């Protein structure tokens, strides 16, 4: 047995004739036109903790991307998850003004 060959790779595979349970997965990938589209950005100034910036810089380096892009994606995901749909008119009752 060579150094590159392990005992596990020499084990015989047993095939069975059991039915396969398939599961449909919702299409979660955006279409190509959404990938090419850039959302309008708004420049903001924000003070973040040093440990947060160091974390995102480290992770961005590992994944060959920009740390600002990762932070932006994190915030966008949070908004997508928790934002209420906007309606044309507010459903909150109007406040009465005092006559004066």
OpenMM code with the backbone's topology and positions (N, CA, C; nanometers):
from openmm import Vec3, app, unit

residues = "UNK UNK UNK UNK UNK UNK UNK UNK UNK UNK UNK UNK UNK UNK UNK UNK UNK UNK UNK UNK UNK UNK UNK UNK UNK UNK UNK UNK UNK UNK UNK UNK UNK UNK UNK UNK UNK UNK UNK UNK UNK UNK UNK UNK UNK UNK UNK UNK UNK UNK UNK UNK UNK UNK UNK UNK UNK UNK UNK UNK UNK UNK UNK UNK UNK UNK UNK UNK UNK UNK UNK UNK UNK UNK UNK UNK UNK UNK UNK UNK UNK UNK UNK UNK UNK UNK UNK UNK UNK UNK UNK UNK UNK UNK UNK UNK UNK UNK UNK UNK".split()
positions = [
    Vec3(0.0849, -0.1172, 0.0000),
    Vec3(0.0000, 0.0000, 0.0000),
    Vec3(0.0895, 0.1235, 0.0000),
    Vec3(0.0661, 0.2167, -0.0915),
    Vec3(0.1496, 0.3361, -0.0992),
    Vec3(0.1077, 0.4369, 0.0067),
    Vec3(0.1880, 0.5392, 0.0259),
    Vec3(0.1592, 0.6411, 0.1258),
    Vec3(0.0320, 0.7174, 0.0917),
    Vec3(0.0018, 0.7297, -0.0373),
    Vec3(-0.1158, 0.8059, -0.0787),
    Vec3(-0.2444, 0.7244, -0.0720),
    Vec3(-0.2357, 0.5934, -0.0666),
    Vec3(-0.3532, 0.5076, -0.0628),
    Vec3(-0.3861, 0.4758, 0.0820),
    Vec3(-0.5101, 0.5008, 0.1201),
    Vec3(-0.5500, 0.4714, 0.2573),
    Vec3(-0.6409, 0.3490, 0.2580),
    Vec3(-0.6589, 0.2906, 0.3752),
    Vec3(-0.7469, 0.1750, 0.3881),
    Vec3(-0.8903, 0.2121, 0.3524),
    Vec3(-0.9324, 0.3324, 0.3867),
    Vec3(-1.0693, 0.3754, 0.3594),
    Vec3(-1.0969, 0.3793, 0.2095),
    Vec3(-0.9983, 0.4174, 0.1305),
    Vec3(-1.0194, 0.4251, -0.0139),
    Vec3(-1.0231, 0.2876, -0.0785),
    Vec3(-0.9728, 0.1846, -0.0084),
    Vec3(-0.9748, 0.0497, -0.0614),
    Vec3(-1.1013, -0.0266, -0.0231),
    Vec3(-1.1806, 0.0257, 0.0686),
    Vec3(-1.3031, -0.0411, 0.1123),
    Vec3(-1.4007, -0.0482, -0.0042),
    Vec3(-1.4705, -0.1630, -0.0149),
    Vec3(-1.5664, -0.1802, -0.1236),
    Vec3(-1.6942, -0.1044, -0.0924),
    Vec3(-1.7537, -0.0474, -0.1961),
    Vec3(-1.8782, 0.0268, -0.1816),
    Vec3(-1.9932, -0.0689, -0.2044),
    Vec3(-2.0903, -0.0684, -0.1118),
    Vec3(-2.2096, -0.1512, -0.1277),
    Vec3(-2.3212, -0.0629, -0.1833),
    Vec3(-2.3745, -0.1022, -0.2961),
    Vec3(-2.4849, -0.0294, -0.3565),
    Vec3(-2.6148, -0.0994, -0.3211),
    Vec3(-2.7178, -0.0230, -0.2933),
    Vec3(-2.8491, -0.0790, -0.2637),
    Vec3(-2.9487, -0.0273, -0.3655),
    Vec3(-3.0581, -0.0951, -0.3783),
    Vec3(-3.1604, -0.0561, -0.4741),
    Vec3(-3.2789, 0.0053, -0.4002),
    Vec3(-3.2510, 0.1037, -0.3171),
    Vec3(-3.3552, 0.1700, -0.2392),
    Vec3(-3.4015, 0.2948, -0.3124),
    Vec3(-3.5278, 0.3334, -0.2895),
    Vec3(-3.5763, 0.4554, -0.3551),
    Vec3(-3.5024, 0.5786, -0.3005),
    Vec3(-3.4856, 0.6756, -0.3871),
    Vec3(-3.4194, 0.8005, -0.3488),
    Vec3(-3.5263, 0.9030, -0.3162),
    Vec3(-3.5112, 0.9673, -0.2030),
    Vec3(-3.6061, 1.0719, -0.1659),
    Vec3(-3.5528, 1.2045, -0.2175),
    Vec3(-3.6209, 1.2592, -0.3172),
    Vec3(-3.5803, 1.3880, -0.3746),
    Vec3(-3.6591, 1.4996, -0.3073),
    Vec3(-3.5947, 1.6119, -0.2941),
    Vec3(-3.6577, 1.7266, -0.2307),
    Vec3(-3.6352, 1.8480, -0.3198),
    Vec3(-3.7428, 1.9199, -0.3494),
    Vec3(-3.7317, 2.0389, -0.4328),
    Vec3(-3.6849, 2.1546, -0.3454),
    Vec3(-3.5819, 2.2233, -0.3929),
    Vec3(-3.5272, 2.3377, -0.3205),
    Vec3(-3.5663, 2.4640, -0.3952),
    Vec3(-3.6188, 2.5605, -0.3195),
    Vec3(-3.6599, 2.6880, -0.3774),
    Vec3(-3.5401, 2.7543, -0.4451),
    Vec3(-3.5640, 2.8121, -0.5621),
    Vec3(-3.4578, 2.8813, -0.6353),
    Vec3(-3.4230, 3.0083, -0.5592),
    Vec3(-3.3063, 3.0126, -0.5010),
    Vec3(-3.2667, 3.1268, -0.4199),
    Vec3(-3.1612, 3.2134, -0.4876),
    Vec3(-3.1155, 3.1712, -0.6037),
    Vec3(-3.0132, 3.2493, -0.6725),
    Vec3(-3.0771, 3.3632, -0.7510),
    Vec3(-3.0200, 3.4822, -0.7428),
    Vec3(-3.0762, 3.5939, -0.8192),
    Vec3(-3.0463, 3.5781, -0.9679),
    Vec3(-3.1340, 3.6327, -1.0527),
    Vec3(-3.1070, 3.6253, -1.1964),
    Vec3(-2.9854, 3.7120, -1.2313),
    Vec3(-2.9215, 3.6859, -1.3441),
    Vec3(-2.8007, 3.7601, -1.3818),
    Vec3(-2.8184, 3.9112, -1.3841),
    Vec3(-2.9366, 3.9586, -1.4246),
    Vec3(-2.9553, 4.1050, -1.4304),
    Vec3(-2.9491, 4.1685, -1.2912),
    Vec3(-2.9873, 4.0941, -1.1883),
    Vec3(-2.9748, 4.1479, -1.0525),
    Vec3(-2.8297, 4.1494, -1.0069),
    Vec3(-2.7512, 4.0570, -1.0564),
    Vec3(-2.6101, 4.0527, -1.0194),
    Vec3(-2.5336, 4.1702, -1.0803),
    Vec3(-2.5761, 4.2135, -1.1987),
    Vec3(-2.5080, 4.3235, -1.2668),
    Vec3(-2.5537, 4.4583, -1.2129),
    Vec3(-2.6716, 4.4617, -1.1501),
    Vec3(-2.7284, 4.5877, -1.1014),
    Vec3(-2.6661, 4.6257, -0.9681),
    Vec3(-2.6294, 4.7499, -0.9558),
    Vec3(-2.5770, 4.7994, -0.8284),
    Vec3(-2.6809, 4.8864, -0.7626),
    Vec3(-2.7056, 4.8599, -0.6355),
    Vec3(-2.7987, 4.9439, -0.5612),
    Vec3(-2.7379, 5.0822, -0.5436),
    Vec3(-2.8257, 5.1810, -0.5376),
    Vec3(-2.7787, 5.3167, -0.5150),
    Vec3(-2.7187, 5.3233, -0.3747),
    Vec3(-2.6009, 5.3741, -0.3653),
    Vec3(-2.5341, 5.3837, -0.2364),
    Vec3(-2.5457, 5.5233, -0.1781),
    Vec3(-2.5424, 5.5287, -0.0480),
    Vec3(-2.5433, 5.6553, 0.0245),
    Vec3(-2.4216, 5.6536, 0.1157),
    Vec3(-2.3372, 5.7531, 0.1037),
    Vec3(-2.2179, 5.7605, 0.1876),
    Vec3(-2.2585, 5.8039, 0.3281),
    Vec3(-2.2091, 5.7299, 0.4274),
    Vec3(-2.2338, 5.7649, 0.5670),
    Vec3(-2.1022, 5.7570, 0.6427),
    Vec3(-2.0954, 5.8269, 0.7512),
    Vec3(-1.9810, 5.8172, 0.8406),
    Vec3(-2.0290, 5.7477, 0.9661),
    Vec3(-1.9597, 5.6424, 1.0049),
    Vec3(-2.0007, 5.5638, 1.1213),
    Vec3(-1.8756, 5.5219, 1.1972),
    Vec3(-1.8848, 5.5262, 1.3282),
    Vec3(-1.7738, 5.4803, 1.4123),
    Vec3(-1.8057, 5.3387, 1.4589),
    Vec3(-1.7217, 5.2438, 1.4217),
    Vec3(-1.7383, 5.1044, 1.4616),
    Vec3(-1.6307, 5.0684, 1.5625),
    Vec3(-1.6581, 4.9650, 1.6399),
    Vec3(-1.5568, 4.9215, 1.7364),
    Vec3(-1.4367, 4.8644, 1.6612),
    Vec3(-1.3210, 4.8777, 1.7235),
    Vec3(-1.1977, 4.8293, 1.6625),
    Vec3(-1.2056, 4.6784, 1.6373),
    Vec3(-1.2639, 4.6030, 1.7340),
    Vec3(-1.2714, 4.4579, 1.7173),
    Vec3(-1.3618, 4.4198, 1.6003),
    Vec3(-1.4694, 4.4973, 1.5751),
    Vec3(-1.5575, 4.4679, 1.4619),
    Vec3(-1.4854, 4.4894, 1.3297),
    Vec3(-1.4152, 4.6003, 1.3186),
    Vec3(-1.3427, 4.6307, 1.1945),
    Vec3(-1.2334, 4.5265, 1.1712),
    Vec3(-1.1603, 4.4911, 1.2758),
    Vec3(-1.0552, 4.3902, 1.2622),
    Vec3(-1.1126, 4.2565, 1.2193),
    Vec3(-1.2295, 4.2202, 1.2762),
    Vec3(-1.2947, 4.0952, 1.2376),
    Vec3(-1.3301, 4.0957, 1.0890),
    Vec3(-1.3965, 4.2015, 1.0428),
    Vec3(-1.4382, 4.2071, 0.9030),
    Vec3(-1.3186, 4.2141, 0.8078),
    Vec3(-1.2144, 4.2851, 0.8469),
    Vec3(-1.0948, 4.2893, 0.7627),
    Vec3(-1.0320, 4.1510, 0.7515),
    Vec3(-1.0250, 4.0784, 0.8622),
    Vec3(-0.9678, 3.9443, 0.8623),
    Vec3(-1.0507, 3.8497, 0.7754),
    Vec3(-1.1824, 3.8529, 0.7922),
    Vec3(-1.2706, 3.7665, 0.7136),
    Vec3(-1.2677, 3.8035, 0.5655),
    Vec3(-1.2614, 3.9323, 0.5368),
    Vec3(-1.2560, 3.9767, 0.3971),
    Vec3(-1.1289, 3.9266, 0.3296),
    Vec3(-1.0188, 3.9282, 0.4017),
    Vec3(-0.8931, 3.8781, 0.3468),
    Vec3(-0.9043, 3.7289, 0.3158),
    Vec3(-0.9648, 3.6535, 0.4066),
    Vec3(-0.9818, 3.5096, 0.3866),
    Vec3(-1.0663, 3.4793, 0.2632),
    Vec3(-1.1664, 3.5649, 0.2387),
    Vec3(-1.2622, 3.5387, 0.1304),
    Vec3(-1.2383, 3.6253, 0.0071),
    Vec3(-1.1238, 3.6928, 0.0037),
    Vec3(-1.0823, 3.7730, -0.1114),
    Vec3(-1.1891, 3.8748, -0.1532),
    Vec3(-1.2341, 3.9528, -0.0573),
    Vec3(-1.3323, 4.0576, -0.0850),
    Vec3(-1.2987, 4.1791, -0.0014),
    Vec3(-1.3837, 4.2796, -0.0067),
    Vec3(-1.3624, 4.4028, 0.0689),
    Vec3(-1.4439, 4.3987, 0.1984),
    Vec3(-1.3858, 4.4457, 0.3064),
    Vec3(-1.4568, 4.4394, 0.4339),
    Vec3(-1.5792, 4.5305, 0.4350),
    Vec3(-1.5721, 4.6445, 0.3647),
    Vec3(-1.6883, 4.7334, 0.3593),
    Vec3(-1.8051, 4.6637, 0.2897),
    Vec3(-1.7761, 4.5850, 0.1869),
    Vec3(-1.8804, 4.5119, 0.1142),
    Vec3(-1.9472, 4.4104, 0.2068),
    Vec3(-1.8678, 4.3441, 0.2917),
    Vec3(-1.9245, 4.2471, 0.3854),
    Vec3(-2.0157, 4.3148, 0.4874),
    Vec3(-1.9742, 4.4291, 0.5382),
    Vec3(-2.0558, 4.5032, 0.6351),
    Vec3(-2.1848, 4.5491, 0.5683),
    Vec3(-2.1743, 4.6005, 0.4459),
    Vec3(-2.2920, 4.6468, 0.3723),
    Vec3(-2.3899, 4.5315, 0.3499),
    Vec3(-2.3394, 4.4144, 0.3126),
    Vec3(-2.4244, 4.2974, 0.2893),
    Vec3(-2.4914, 4.2535, 0.4183),
    Vec3(-2.4183, 4.2589, 0.5289),
    Vec3(-2.4744, 4.2223, 0.6586),
    Vec3(-2.5921, 4.3138, 0.6931),
    Vec3(-2.5747, 4.4421, 0.6746),
    Vec3(-2.6817, 4.5380, 0.7050),
    Vec3(-2.7997, 4.5185, 0.6109),
    Vec3(-2.7735, 4.4983, 0.4816),
    Vec3(-2.8818, 4.4749, 0.3851),
    Vec3(-2.9608, 4.3493, 0.4193),
    Vec3(-2.8922, 4.2430, 0.4616),
    Vec3(-2.9598, 4.1194, 0.4989),
    Vec3(-3.0481, 4.1419, 0.6208),
    Vec3(-2.9983, 4.2171, 0.7173),
    Vec3(-3.0763, 4.2491, 0.8369),
    Vec3(-3.2031, 4.3250, 0.7975),
    Vec3(-3.1883, 4.4242, 0.7115),
    Vec3(-3.3036, 4.5041, 0.6669),
    Vec3(-3.4036, 4.4170, 0.5919),
    Vec3(-3.3546, 4.3317, 0.5018),
    Vec3(-3.4433, 4.2435, 0.4263),
    Vec3(-3.5220, 4.1520, 0.5190),
    Vec3(-3.4616, 4.1115, 0.6290),
    Vec3(-3.5267, 4.0204, 0.7221),
    Vec3(-3.6288, 4.0906, 0.8109),
    Vec3(-3.5969, 4.2097, 0.8581),
    Vec3(-3.6803, 4.2729, 0.9596),
    Vec3(-3.7617, 4.3931, 0.9132),
    Vec3(-3.7386, 4.4442, 0.7946),
    Vec3(-3.8127, 4.5614, 0.7491),
    Vec3(-3.9565, 4.5237, 0.7170),
    Vec3(-4.0475, 4.6098, 0.7559),
    Vec3(-4.1879, 4.5906, 0.7209),
    Vec3(-4.2084, 4.6454, 0.5811),
    Vec3(-4.2979, 4.5810, 0.5048),
    Vec3(-4.3224, 4.6342, 0.3705),
    Vec3(-4.3783, 4.7759, 0.3781),
    Vec3(-4.3318, 4.8600, 0.2872),
    Vec3(-4.3792, 4.9970, 0.2850),
    Vec3(-4.5151, 5.0024, 0.2172),
    Vec3(-4.6050, 5.0821, 0.2728),
    Vec3(-4.7363, 5.0990, 0.2114),
    Vec3(-4.7480, 5.2433, 0.1648),
    Vec3(-4.8362, 5.2689, 0.0661),
    Vec3(-4.8482, 5.4060, 0.0149),
    Vec3(-4.8939, 5.5045, 0.1220),
    Vec3(-4.9783, 5.4590, 0.2133),
    Vec3(-5.0247, 5.5451, 0.3220),
    Vec3(-4.9964, 5.4757, 0.4538),
    Vec3(-4.9672, 5.5524, 0.5515),
    Vec3(-4.9431, 5.4962, 0.6830),
    Vec3(-5.0729, 5.4405, 0.7387),
    Vec3(-5.0658, 5.3269, 0.8063),
    Vec3(-5.1855, 5.2677, 0.8662),
    Vec3(-5.2066, 5.3181, 1.0082),
    Vec3(-5.1152, 5.4024, 1.0550),
    Vec3(-5.1286, 5.4587, 1.1887),
    Vec3(-5.2373, 5.5659, 1.1875),
    Vec3(-5.3257, 5.5678, 1.2879),
    Vec3(-5.4321, 5.6683, 1.2887),
    Vec3(-5.3734, 5.8096, 1.2993),
    Vec3(-5.4362, 5.9020, 1.2323),
    Vec3(-5.3900, 6.0411, 1.2328),
    Vec3(-5.4125, 6.1003, 1.3715),
    Vec3(-5.3180, 6.1843, 1.4146),
    Vec3(-5.3322, 6.2500, 1.5441),
    Vec3(-5.4155, 6.3755, 1.5271),
    Vec3(-5.5013, 6.3978, 1.6241),
    Vec3(-5.5849, 6.5188, 1.6196),
    Vec3(-5.5041, 6.6368, 1.6691),
    Vec3(-5.5177, 6.7464, 1.5986),
    Vec3(-5.4491, 6.8683, 1.6420),
    Vec3(-5.5386, 6.9462, 1.7369),
    Vec3(-5.4772, 7.0026, 1.8359),
    Vec3(-5.5526, 7.0843, 1.9309),
    Vec3(-5.5849, 7.2187, 1.8670),
    Vec3(-5.7090, 7.2639, 1.8843),
    Vec3(-5.7481, 7.3954, 1.8301),
    Vec3(-5.6787, 7.5021, 1.9116),
    Vec3(-5.6254, 7.5966, 1.8445),
    Vec3(-5.5517, 7.6928, 1.9245),
    Vec3(-5.5376, 7.8171, 1.8602),
] * unit.nanometer
topology = app.Topology()
chain = topology.addChain("A")
for resn in residues:
    res = topology.addResidue(resn, chain)
    for name in ("N", "CA", "C"):
        topology.addAtom(name, app.Element.getBySymbol(name[0]), res)
